[in-house]
Amino acid sequence: MTKEIWLKVVPFDKNVITLGLESGVDGFVVEAADADKVLALGRTQVMTPDQFELIPICCKDDEGTAIDSLKACRPVFLAQGWEIIPVENILACTEGLGLECESLDRARLAAGVLERGADKLLITPEAVCDLKTIVNELKLSQGTMELVPATITKIEHAGLGHRVCVDTTSILKTGEGMLVGNSSAFTFLVNAETESNPYVAARPFRINAGAVHAYCQMPGDKTRYLEELASGSEVLIVSHKGATKTAVVGRIKTEIRPMLLITAEVGGKEGKVFLQNAETIRLVTPEGKPVSVVALKEGDTVLVSTDVAGRHFGMRIAEEIKEG
């Protein structure tokens, strides 16, 4: 789950506000007299100290105070010095908890309690030097996924179909792309257009992702159909090493193109994906190298993600289901 990251700027410091805006924090905590100064610098959220509760955890009763306030829908941050057990007790009872964090290590700890972490982090001035790292790790990063090598067993011409290009607002690297497939239980790592050739320049913001009906892996352990994506959607970007992050869709290009049906197998499980028949569309080898679908051969190995099938409106469900 993406964390809300707030930056405390008390006393007011224009340079720190600018750094926060450039880093991508969700909002700022400043004194009431300084709120308009922040809003003059960028479109963002502002809270003043009287608009939330900052609760120090000194005894068991303080846990109850925090839980009662959260259940009453009041913003709550636990003050610096919080410890793991009280945080776990509060998280087990309710949602929306925020934690004040004075360093990168404390922010990492806050984001990982009970494998879920606090919903909000309030970064104090002591941690400003690590702000960009905190935002990158806790807002963009989505942890890691296990990718496995699958063997290509068949490559077939599949006529014309509507394919989706996902143009993101991010520059992606070789070996990064989206996980796409006919089944949510078997998705192929489709490399971004990071490679150039004599006929077309690289477009490292783009993933030529596949046919409109295909599933794509999304942040938060969800899936969507490629056809459902739109400007402003957040998509999951995965590297060949399994590192994940989010990217925002800038635009979607859906056009009729000649398609290939690619089949692969791993551990007795078979998966398929429809991809455009063009040199610029590439899967990824276990070594992290993009391989064009035009050059792909039966027996080659590519990276895939395997899972248990069963989704309803993109949410994981326990259901016997077969997709092919």
Contacts in CASP RR format, 6 or more apart in sequence:
PFRMAT RR
TARGET T0000
AUTHOR 0000-0000-0000
METHOD contacts of the structure
MODEL  1
MTKEIWLKVVPFDKNVITLGLESGVDGFVVEAADADKVLALGRTQVMTPD
QFELIPICCKDDEGTAIDSLKACRPVFLAQGWEIIPVENILACTEGLGLE
CESLDRARLAAGVLERGADKLLITPEAVCDLKTIVNELKLSQGTMELVPA
TITKIEHAGLGHRVCVDTTSILKTGEGMLVGNSSAFTFLVNAETESNPYV
AARPFRINAGAVHAYCQMPGDKTRYLEELASGSEVLIVSHKGATKTAVVG
RIKTEIRPMLLITAEVGGKEGKVFLQNAETIRLVTPEGKPVSVVALKEGD
TVLVSTDVAGRHFGMRIAEEIKEG
1 116 0 8 1.000
1 119 0 8 1.000
1 220 0 8 1.000
2 139 0 8 1.000
2 219 0 8 1.000
2 234 0 8 1.000
2 246 0 8 1.000
3 111 0 8 1.000
3 117 0 8 1.000
3 118 0 8 1.000
3 119 0 8 1.000
3 120 0 8 1.000
3 121 0 8 1.000
3 138 0 8 1.000
3 139 0 8 1.000
4 26 0 8 1.000
4 119 0 8 1.000
4 120 0 8 1.000
4 121 0 8 1.000
5 24 0 8 1.000
5 25 0 8 1.000
5 26 0 8 1.000
5 27 0 8 1.000
5 120 0 8 1.000
5 121 0 8 1.000
5 123 0 8 1.000
5 134 0 8 1.000
5 135 0 8 1.000
5 138 0 8 1.000
5 139 0 8 1.000
6 25 0 8 1.000
6 26 0 8 1.000
6 27 0 8 1.000
6 28 0 8 1.000
6 29 0 8 1.000
6 45 0 8 1.000
6 47 0 8 1.000
6 120 0 8 1.000
6 121 0 8 1.000
6 122 0 8 1.000
6 123 0 8 1.000
7 16 0 8 1.000
7 20 0 8 1.000
7 25 0 8 1.000
7 27 0 8 1.000
7 28 0 8 1.000
7 29 0 8 1.000
7 122 0 8 1.000
7 123 0 8 1.000
7 128 0 8 1.000
7 131 0 8 1.000
8 28 0 8 1.000
8 29 0 8 1.000
8 30 0 8 1.000
8 100 0 8 1.000
8 122 0 8 1.000
8 123 0 8 1.000
8 124 0 8 1.000
8 125 0 8 1.000
9 16 0 8 1.000
9 17 0 8 1.000
9 28 0 8 1.000
9 29 0 8 1.000
9 30 0 8 1.000
9 34 0 8 1.000
9 38 0 8 1.000
9 125 0 8 1.000
10 29 0 8 1.000
10 30 0 8 1.000
10 31 0 8 1.000
10 49 0 8 1.000
10 125 0 8 1.000
11 31 0 8 1.000
12 30 0 8 1.000
12 31 0 8 1.000
12 34 0 8 1.000
12 37 0 8 1.000
13 125 0 8 1.000
14 37 0 8 1.000
14 41 0 8 1.000
16 125 0 8 1.000
16 128 0 8 1.000
17 28 0 8 1.000
17 37 0 8 1.000
17 38 0 8 1.000
17 41 0 8 1.000
18 41 0 8 1.000
19 128 0 8 1.000
19 131 0 8 1.000
20 28 0 8 1.000
20 131 0 8 1.000
21 41 0 8 1.000
21 42 0 8 1.000
21 44 0 8 1.000
23 131 0 8 1.000
23 132 0 8 1.000
23 135 0 8 1.000
24 135 0 8 1.000
24 139 0 8 1.000
25 44 0 8 1.000
25 123 0 8 1.000
25 131 0 8 1.000
25 135 0 8 1.000
26 44 0 8 1.000
26 45 0 8 1.000
27 44 0 8 1.000
27 45 0 8 1.000
27 46 0 8 1.000
27 47 0 8 1.000
28 38 0 8 1.000
28 44 0 8 1.000
28 45 0 8 1.000
28 46 0 8 1.000
28 47 0 8 1.000
29 46 0 8 1.000
29 47 0 8 1.000
29 48 0 8 1.000
29 49 0 8 1.000
29 52 0 8 1.000
29 122 0 8 1.000
30 37 0 8 1.000
30 38 0 8 1.000
30 46 0 8 1.000
30 48 0 8 1.000
31 48 0 8 1.000
31 49 0 8 1.000
32 48 0 8 1.000
32 50 0 8 1.000
35 46 0 8 1.000
35 48 0 8 1.000
38 44 0 8 1.000
38 46 0 8 1.000
39 46 0 8 1.000
47 75 0 8 1.000
51 75 0 8 1.000
52 74 0 8 1.000
52 75 0 8 1.000
52 76 0 8 1.000
52 77 0 8 1.000
53 66 0 8 1.000
53 69 0 8 1.000
53 74 0 8 1.000
53 75 0 8 1.000
53 76 0 8 1.000
53 77 0 8 1.000
54 77 0 8 1.000
54 78 0 8 1.000
54 79 0 8 1.000
54 100 0 8 1.000
55 62 0 8 1.000
55 65 0 8 1.000
55 66 0 8 1.000
55 69 0 8 1.000
55 76 0 8 1.000
55 77 0 8 1.000
55 78 0 8 1.000
55 79 0 8 1.000
56 62 0 8 1.000
56 78 0 8 1.000
56 79 0 8 1.000
56 81 0 8 1.000
57 63 0 8 1.000
57 66 0 8 1.000
57 78 0 8 1.000
57 79 0 8 1.000
57 81 0 8 1.000
57 82 0 8 1.000
57 83 0 8 1.000
57 86 0 8 1.000
62 86 0 8 1.000
63 86 0 8 1.000
63 89 0 8 1.000
63 90 0 8 1.000
64 90 0 8 1.000
66 76 0 8 1.000
66 78 0 8 1.000
66 90 0 8 1.000
66 97 0 8 1.000
67 90 0 8 1.000
67 93 0 8 1.000
67 94 0 8 1.000
69 76 0 8 1.000
70 76 0 8 1.000
70 90 0 8 1.000
70 94 0 8 1.000
70 95 0 8 1.000
70 96 0 8 1.000
70 97 0 8 1.000
71 94 0 8 1.000
75 120 0 8 1.000
76 96 0 8 1.000
76 97 0 8 1.000
76 98 0 8 1.000
77 98 0 8 1.000
77 99 0 8 1.000
77 100 0 8 1.000
77 120 0 8 1.000
77 122 0 8 1.000
78 86 0 8 1.000
78 87 0 8 1.000
78 90 0 8 1.000
78 97 0 8 1.000
78 98 0 8 1.000
78 99 0 8 1.000
78 100 0 8 1.000
79 100 0 8 1.000
80 100 0 8 1.000
80 101 0 8 1.000
80 102 0 8 1.000
80 124 0 8 1.000
81 100 0 8 1.000
82 99 0 8 1.000
82 100 0 8 1.000
84 109 0 8 1.000
84 113 0 8 1.000
87 97 0 8 1.000
87 99 0 8 1.000
87 110 0 8 1.000
87 113 0 8 1.000
87 118 0 8 1.000
88 113 0 8 1.000
88 114 0 8 1.000
90 97 0 8 1.000
91 97 0 8 1.000
91 113 0 8 1.000
91 114 0 8 1.000
91 116 0 8 1.000
91 117 0 8 1.000
91 118 0 8 1.000
92 114 0 8 1.000
95 119 0 8 1.000
96 118 0 8 1.000
96 119 0 8 1.000
96 120 0 8 1.000
97 118 0 8 1.000
97 119 0 8 1.000
97 120 0 8 1.000
98 110 0 8 1.000
98 118 0 8 1.000
98 119 0 8 1.000
98 120 0 8 1.000
98 121 0 8 1.000
98 122 0 8 1.000
99 106 0 8 1.000
99 110 0 8 1.000
99 118 0 8 1.000
99 120 0 8 1.000
99 121 0 8 1.000
99 122 0 8 1.000
100 121 0 8 1.000
100 122 0 8 1.000
100 124 0 8 1.000
101 107 0 8 1.000
101 110 0 8 1.000
101 121 0 8 1.000
101 122 0 8 1.000
101 123 0 8 1.000
101 124 0 8 1.000
101 127 0 8 1.000
101 134 0 8 1.000
102 124 0 8 1.000
102 126 0 8 1.000
102 127 0 8 1.000
103 126 0 8 1.000
103 127 0 8 1.000
103 130 0 8 1.000
104 127 0 8 1.000
104 130 0 8 1.000
104 133 0 8 1.000
104 134 0 8 1.000
106 127 0 8 1.000
107 121 0 8 1.000
107 123 0 8 1.000
107 127 0 8 1.000
107 130 0 8 1.000
107 134 0 8 1.000
107 137 0 8 1.000
107 138 0 8 1.000
108 137 0 8 1.000
108 138 0 8 1.000
110 117 0 8 1.000
110 118 0 8 1.000
110 121 0 8 1.000
111 117 0 8 1.000
111 118 0 8 1.000
111 121 0 8 1.000
111 137 0 8 1.000
111 138 0 8 1.000
121 134 0 8 1.000
121 138 0 8 1.000
123 131 0 8 1.000
123 134 0 8 1.000
127 134 0 8 1.000
139 246 0 8 1.000
140 245 0 8 1.000
140 246 0 8 1.000
141 243 0 8 1.000
141 244 0 8 1.000
141 245 0 8 1.000
142 219 0 8 1.000
142 220 0 8 1.000
142 236 0 8 1.000
142 244 0 8 1.000
142 245 0 8 1.000
142 246 0 8 1.000
143 243 0 8 1.000
143 244 0 8 1.000
144 241 0 8 1.000
144 242 0 8 1.000
144 243 0 8 1.000
144 244 0 8 1.000
145 179 0 8 1.000
145 217 0 8 1.000
145 238 0 8 1.000
145 242 0 8 1.000
145 244 0 8 1.000
145 305 0 8 1.000
146 242 0 8 1.000
146 305 0 8 1.000
147 189 0 8 1.000
147 238 0 8 1.000
147 240 0 8 1.000
147 242 0 8 1.000
147 303 0 8 1.000
147 304 0 8 1.000
147 305 0 8 1.000
148 266 0 8 1.000
148 303 0 8 1.000
148 304 0 8 1.000
148 305 0 8 1.000
148 306 0 8 1.000
149 266 0 8 1.000
149 286 0 8 1.000
149 301 0 8 1.000
149 302 0 8 1.000
149 303 0 8 1.000
149 304 0 8 1.000
150 188 0 8 1.000
150 264 0 8 1.000
150 265 0 8 1.000
150 266 0 8 1.000
150 271 0 8 1.000
150 301 0 8 1.000
150 302 0 8 1.000
150 303 0 8 1.000
150 304 0 8 1.000
151 264 0 8 1.000
151 265 0 8 1.000
151 266 0 8 1.000
151 299 0 8 1.000
151 300 0 8 1.000
151 301 0 8 1.000
152 262 0 8 1.000
152 263 0 8 1.000
152 264 0 8 1.000
152 296 0 8 1.000
152 297 0 8 1.000
152 298 0 8 1.000
152 299 0 8 1.000
152 300 0 8 1.000
152 301 0 8 1.000
152 302 0 8 1.000
153 263 0 8 1.000
153 264 0 8 1.000
153 265 0 8 1.000
153 270 0 8 1.000
153 298 0 8 1.000
153 299 0 8 1.000
154 261 0 8 1.000
154 262 0 8 1.000
154 263 0 8 1.000
154 298 0 8 1.000
155 260 0 8 1.000
155 261 0 8 1.000
155 262 0 8 1.000
155 263 0 8 1.000
155 293 0 8 1.000
155 296 0 8 1.000
155 297 0 8 1.000
155 298 0 8 1.000
156 260 0 8 1.000
156 261 0 8 1.000
156 262 0 8 1.000
156 263 0 8 1.000
157 258 0 8 1.000
157 259 0 8 1.000
157 260 0 8 1.000
157 261 0 8 1.000
157 277 0 8 1.000
158 259 0 8 1.000
158 260 0 8 1.000
158 261 0 8 1.000
158 274 0 8 1.000
159 258 0 8 1.000
159 259 0 8 1.000
160 256 0 8 1.000
160 257 0 8 1.000
160 258 0 8 1.000
160 259 0 8 1.000
161 211 0 8 1.000
161 212 0 8 1.000
161 256 0 8 1.000
161 257 0 8 1.000
161 258 0 8 1.000
161 259 0 8 1.000
161 274 0 8 1.000
162 211 0 8 1.000
162 212 0 8 1.000
162 227 0 8 1.000
162 254 0 8 1.000
162 255 0 8 1.000
162 256 0 8 1.000
163 208 0 8 1.000
163 209 0 8 1.000
163 210 0 8 1.000
163 211 0 8 1.000
163 212 0 8 1.000
163 254 0 8 1.000
163 255 0 8 1.000
163 256 0 8 1.000
163 257 0 8 1.000
163 259 0 8 1.000
163 274 0 8 1.000
163 275 0 8 1.000
163 276 0 8 1.000
164 209 0 8 1.000
164 210 0 8 1.000
164 211 0 8 1.000
164 212 0 8 1.000
164 214 0 8 1.000
164 226 0 8 1.000
164 227 0 8 1.000
164 229 0 8 1.000
164 252 0 8 1.000
164 253 0 8 1.000
164 254 0 8 1.000
165 206 0 8 1.000
165 207 0 8 1.000
165 208 0 8 1.000
165 209 0 8 1.000
165 252 0 8 1.000
165 253 0 8 1.000
165 254 0 8 1.000
165 255 0 8 1.000
166 178 0 8 1.000
166 206 0 8 1.000
166 207 0 8 1.000
166 208 0 8 1.000
166 209 0 8 1.000
166 226 0 8 1.000
166 229 0 8 1.000
166 235 0 8 1.000
166 249 0 8 1.000
166 252 0 8 1.000
167 203 0 8 1.000
167 205 0 8 1.000
167 206 0 8 1.000
167 249 0 8 1.000
167 250 0 8 1.000
167 251 0 8 1.000
167 252 0 8 1.000
167 253 0 8 1.000
168 205 0 8 1.000
168 206 0 8 1.000
168 207 0 8 1.000
168 235 0 8 1.000
168 237 0 8 1.000
168 247 0 8 1.000
168 248 0 8 1.000
168 249 0 8 1.000
168 250 0 8 1.000
169 205 0 8 1.000
169 247 0 8 1.000
169 248 0 8 1.000
169 249 0 8 1.000
169 250 0 8 1.000
170 205 0 8 1.000
170 237 0 8 1.000
170 247 0 8 1.000
170 248 0 8 1.000
171 204 0 8 1.000
171 205 0 8 1.000
172 192 0 8 1.000
172 194 0 8 1.000
172 204 0 8 1.000
172 205 0 8 1.000
172 207 0 8 1.000
172 237 0 8 1.000
172 247 0 8 1.000
173 192 0 8 1.000
173 194 0 8 1.000
173 204 0 8 1.000
173 239 0 8 1.000
174 191 0 8 1.000
174 194 0 8 1.000
174 195 0 8 1.000
174 288 0 8 1.000
174 289 0 8 1.000
174 290 0 8 1.000
175 189 0 8 1.000
175 191 0 8 1.000
175 192 0 8 1.000
175 194 0 8 1.000
175 239 0 8 1.000
175 240 0 8 1.000
175 284 0 8 1.000
175 288 0 8 1.000
175 289 0 8 1.000
175 290 0 8 1.000
176 191 0 8 1.000
176 192 0 8 1.000
176 194 0 8 1.000
176 237 0 8 1.000
176 238 0 8 1.000
176 239 0 8 1.000
176 240 0 8 1.000
177 189 0 8 1.000
177 190 0 8 1.000
177 191 0 8 1.000
177 192 0 8 1.000
177 207 0 8 1.000
177 237 0 8 1.000
177 238 0 8 1.000
177 239 0 8 1.000
177 284 0 8 1.000
178 189 0 8 1.000
178 190 0 8 1.000
178 207 0 8 1.000
178 209 0 8 1.000
178 216 0 8 1.000
178 217 0 8 1.000
178 235 0 8 1.000
178 236 0 8 1.000
178 237 0 8 1.000
178 238 0 8 1.000
179 187 0 8 1.000
179 188 0 8 1.000
179 189 0 8 1.000
179 190 0 8 1.000
179 216 0 8 1.000
179 217 0 8 1.000
179 236 0 8 1.000
179 238 0 8 1.000
179 304 0 8 1.000
179 305 0 8 1.000
180 187 0 8 1.000
180 188 0 8 1.000
180 190 0 8 1.000
180 209 0 8 1.000
180 210 0 8 1.000
180 214 0 8 1.000
180 215 0 8 1.000
180 216 0 8 1.000
180 217 0 8 1.000
180 226 0 8 1.000
180 273 0 8 1.000
181 187 0 8 1.000
181 188 0 8 1.000
181 214 0 8 1.000
181 215 0 8 1.000
181 216 0 8 1.000
181 271 0 8 1.000
181 272 0 8 1.000
181 273 0 8 1.000
182 213 0 8 1.000
182 214 0 8 1.000
182 215 0 8 1.000
182 271 0 8 1.000
182 272 0 8 1.000
182 273 0 8 1.000
182 274 0 8 1.000
182 323 0 8 1.000
182 324 0 8 1.000
183 215 0 8 1.000
183 271 0 8 1.000
183 272 0 8 1.000
183 309 0 8 1.000
183 323 0 8 1.000
183 324 0 8 1.000
184 215 0 8 1.000
184 217 0 8 1.000
184 223 0 8 1.000
184 307 0 8 1.000
184 309 0 8 1.000
184 310 0 8 1.000
184 311 0 8 1.000
184 314 0 8 1.000
184 323 0 8 1.000
185 269 0 8 1.000
185 306 0 8 1.000
185 307 0 8 1.000
185 308 0 8 1.000
185 309 0 8 1.000
185 310 0 8 1.000
185 323 0 8 1.000
186 264 0 8 1.000
186 269 0 8 1.000
186 270 0 8 1.000
186 271 0 8 1.000
186 272 0 8 1.000
186 304 0 8 1.000
186 305 0 8 1.000
186 306 0 8 1.000
186 307 0 8 1.000
187 215 0 8 1.000
187 216 0 8 1.000
187 217 0 8 1.000
187 273 0 8 1.000
187 304 0 8 1.000
187 305 0 8 1.000
187 307 0 8 1.000
188 262 0 8 1.000
188 264 0 8 1.000
188 273 0 8 1.000
188 283 0 8 1.000
188 302 0 8 1.000
188 303 0 8 1.000
188 304 0 8 1.000
189 238 0 8 1.000
189 240 0 8 1.000
189 283 0 8 1.000
189 284 0 8 1.000
189 302 0 8 1.000
189 303 0 8 1.000
189 304 0 8 1.000
189 305 0 8 1.000
190 207 0 8 1.000
190 208 0 8 1.000
190 209 0 8 1.000
190 210 0 8 1.000
190 273 0 8 1.000
190 275 0 8 1.000
190 281 0 8 1.000
190 282 0 8 1.000
190 283 0 8 1.000
190 284 0 8 1.000
191 207 0 8 1.000
191 282 0 8 1.000
191 283 0 8 1.000
191 284 0 8 1.000
191 290 0 8 1.000
192 203 0 8 1.000
192 204 0 8 1.000
192 205 0 8 1.000
192 206 0 8 1.000
192 207 0 8 1.000
193 202 0 8 1.000
193 203 0 8 1.000
193 204 0 8 1.000
193 206 0 8 1.000
193 207 0 8 1.000
193 208 0 8 1.000
193 280 0 8 1.000
193 282 0 8 1.000
194 202 0 8 1.000
194 204 0 8 1.000
194 290 0 8 1.000
195 202 0 8 1.000
195 280 0 8 1.000
195 282 0 8 1.000
195 290 0 8 1.000
196 202 0 8 1.000
197 279 0 8 1.000
197 280 0 8 1.000
199 279 0 8 1.000
200 280 0 8 1.000
208 275 0 8 1.000
208 276 0 8 1.000
208 278 0 8 1.000
208 280 0 8 1.000
208 281 0 8 1.000
209 216 0 8 1.000
209 226 0 8 1.000
210 226 0 8 1.000
210 259 0 8 1.000
210 273 0 8 1.000
210 274 0 8 1.000
210 275 0 8 1.000
210 276 0 8 1.000
210 281 0 8 1.000
211 226 0 8 1.000
211 259 0 8 1.000
211 274 0 8 1.000
211 275 0 8 1.000
212 225 0 8 1.000
212 226 0 8 1.000
212 227 0 8 1.000
212 254 0 8 1.000
213 225 0 8 1.000
213 226 0 8 1.000
213 227 0 8 1.000
213 274 0 8 1.000
214 225 0 8 1.000
214 226 0 8 1.000
214 273 0 8 1.000
214 274 0 8 1.000
215 223 0 8 1.000
215 224 0 8 1.000
215 225 0 8 1.000
215 226 0 8 1.000
215 311 0 8 1.000
216 223 0 8 1.000
216 224 0 8 1.000
216 225 0 8 1.000
216 226 0 8 1.000
216 229 0 8 1.000
216 235 0 8 1.000
216 236 0 8 1.000
217 223 0 8 1.000
217 236 0 8 1.000
217 238 0 8 1.000
217 305 0 8 1.000
218 224 0 8 1.000
218 234 0 8 1.000
218 235 0 8 1.000
218 236 0 8 1.000
218 314 0 8 1.000
219 234 0 8 1.000
219 235 0 8 1.000
219 236 0 8 1.000
219 246 0 8 1.000
220 236 0 8 1.000
221 316 0 8 1.000
222 314 0 8 1.000
222 315 0 8 1.000
222 316 0 8 1.000
223 311 0 8 1.000
223 314 0 8 1.000
224 233 0 8 1.000
224 314 0 8 1.000
227 254 0 8 1.000
229 235 0 8 1.000
229 249 0 8 1.000
229 252 0 8 1.000
230 249 0 8 1.000
230 252 0 8 1.000
231 249 0 8 1.000
231 250 0 8 1.000
231 251 0 8 1.000
231 252 0 8 1.000
232 248 0 8 1.000
232 249 0 8 1.000
232 250 0 8 1.000
233 248 0 8 1.000
233 249 0 8 1.000
234 246 0 8 1.000
234 247 0 8 1.000
234 248 0 8 1.000
234 249 0 8 1.000
235 246 0 8 1.000
235 247 0 8 1.000
235 248 0 8 1.000
235 249 0 8 1.000
236 244 0 8 1.000
236 245 0 8 1.000
236 246 0 8 1.000
237 244 0 8 1.000
237 245 0 8 1.000
237 246 0 8 1.000
237 247 0 8 1.000
238 244 0 8 1.000
238 305 0 8 1.000
240 284 0 8 1.000
240 285 0 8 1.000
240 286 0 8 1.000
240 287 0 8 1.000
240 288 0 8 1.000
240 303 0 8 1.000
257 276 0 8 1.000
257 277 0 8 1.000
257 278 0 8 1.000
258 276 0 8 1.000
258 277 0 8 1.000
258 278 0 8 1.000
259 274 0 8 1.000
259 275 0 8 1.000
259 276 0 8 1.000
259 277 0 8 1.000
260 274 0 8 1.000
260 275 0 8 1.000
260 276 0 8 1.000
260 277 0 8 1.000
260 293 0 8 1.000
261 272 0 8 1.000
261 273 0 8 1.000
261 274 0 8 1.000
262 272 0 8 1.000
262 273 0 8 1.000
262 274 0 8 1.000
262 275 0 8 1.000
262 283 0 8 1.000
262 293 0 8 1.000
262 296 0 8 1.000
263 270 0 8 1.000
263 271 0 8 1.000
263 272 0 8 1.000
264 270 0 8 1.000
264 271 0 8 1.000
264 272 0 8 1.000
264 302 0 8 1.000
264 304 0 8 1.000
265 271 0 8 1.000
266 304 0 8 1.000
266 306 0 8 1.000
269 306 0 8 1.000
270 324 0 8 1.000
271 304 0 8 1.000
271 324 0 8 1.000
272 324 0 8 1.000
275 281 0 8 1.000
275 293 0 8 1.000
276 293 0 8 1.000
277 293 0 8 1.000
277 294 0 8 1.000
278 293 0 8 1.000
278 294 0 8 1.000
279 292 0 8 1.000
279 294 0 8 1.000
279 295 0 8 1.000
280 292 0 8 1.000
281 292 0 8 1.000
281 293 0 8 1.000
282 290 0 8 1.000
282 291 0 8 1.000
282 292 0 8 1.000
282 293 0 8 1.000
283 290 0 8 1.000
283 291 0 8 1.000
283 293 0 8 1.000
283 296 0 8 1.000
283 302 0 8 1.000
283 303 0 8 1.000
284 290 0 8 1.000
284 291 0 8 1.000
284 302 0 8 1.000
284 303 0 8 1.000
285 291 0 8 1.000
285 300 0 8 1.000
285 301 0 8 1.000
285 302 0 8 1.000
285 303 0 8 1.000
286 301 0 8 1.000
286 302 0 8 1.000
286 303 0 8 1.000
288 303 0 8 1.000
291 300 0 8 1.000
291 302 0 8 1.000
296 302 0 8 1.000
309 321 0 8 1.000
309 322 0 8 1.000
309 323 0 8 1.000
310 316 0 8 1.000
310 317 0 8 1.000
310 318 0 8 1.000
310 319 0 8 1.000
310 321 0 8 1.000
311 317 0 8 1.000
312 319 0 8 1.000
END
